[in-house]
Amino acid sequence: MIRTAVLGLGKVAENIHLPACAAVSGIQIVAASDPRPERLVHMRDKFKIPAIYEDSRELLQREQPDLVIIGTPPDSHKELCLLSLQHGADVLCEKPFVLTMEDADEVLAEASRVNRMVRVNTQYRYMNTYRTARDLIVSGDLGRLFFIQCWQQMFHPPAHEGLSWRAQLKQSTLYEFGSHPLDLICHFMGGLPEAVTCHTPRVRPEYDADVLVQMTLRFSEERLATLALNRVSNAPERYLEMRLDCEKASLRASLGGVARAKLELTRFMGRTAPMAQLSVVKGGEVRVERDGQSRLLAHERFPAFAKATAAHLQQILQDRTFSQRPQDAAIYAREILRIIFAGYKSAQLGQTVELRRTPQSITAGYQATL
């Protein structure tokens, strides 16, 4: 059994981390920490946590866990990653990873020095919806993937976060949420972008944050992706939508609940035909679109955030069997962070930011195994 500790007992621990751990037979929760005594007691009782601490350093010193899951606000991620590594633990850190590229480099250097892993929980790629889509793309049956559209629409500016640390962010939507869609885009494209163009217009002056983000990513081999995150939309909520255009067909992936009942006429190759579509799921779905028709490939009836994190944890357990811990996932997480900061730089300068080329060998292993 892998002795596991959870640092931070907020909603992400309650709804994702601890349920995910309970679903993995090889994980044993031995301790958890949080600076709020009442929260510690509540979570200990709810999840039967053997030992609780207000101080994470004391937990690490006394418990010496094999694996640490970090679910605290991002301004503490660097310190807790370093402490966990120095106490001999592998790390699963919640996104966003760290505050700066320098912080990421310091964490990666320490992970290499002590031969331990750091993973960032961009777990969407482990959901059945996205796994099915990527498997089909990799099979080659749809031809070459050349364009991805990804978007989110909801009314949820930082001010709606109450007293949460998220409410204080100025670099908010792209930094706090963007690692998920960017990870998916790069995962489907099989590599990292060569350039980024981004706009974060202040469309609602009362919100001093990036509540609207529009980003274009240029990939090698004449491929593009666009990302539009709108947190001040009055339209029906769409948590995360993607369309992936390949040479022979398109894929449409929806996450966060789908309720569609549609009958319409579609026109394709000079002919008109009726198309009916019915979808009612709380998790997500992926459809293949070809010749004006839409066909369901896979769906998840219920939200799969904890289930996907459990799959991520299983991958970590598998990687722990290597005597030399693989670092490619941590390097890849650093590169996703680099894309985010390049986006903010592009928006500030009002111009495209060319990204320094990362050797293919750095992320090839991580892309190939997932």
Secondary structure, DSSP 8 states (H G I E B T S, - for coil): -EEEEEE--SHHIIIIIHHHHHT-TTEEEEEEE-S-HHHHHHHHHHHT-S-EES-HHHHHHHH--SEEEE-S-GGGHHHHHHHHHHTT-EEEE-SS--SSHHHHHHHHHHHHHHT--EEE--GGGGSHHHHHHHHHHHHTTT--EEEEEEEEE-B--GGGGTTSGGGG-SS-IIIIITHHHHHHHHHHHTS--SEEEEE---SSTT--S--EEEEEEEETTTEEEEEEEESB--S--EEEEEEEEESS-EEEEEES-EEEEEEEEEEETTEEEEEEEEEEESSEEEEEEETTEEEEEEEESS--HHHHHHHHHHHHHHHTTSSS---HHHHHHHHHHHHHHHHHHHHHHTS-EE-----HHHHHHHHHH-
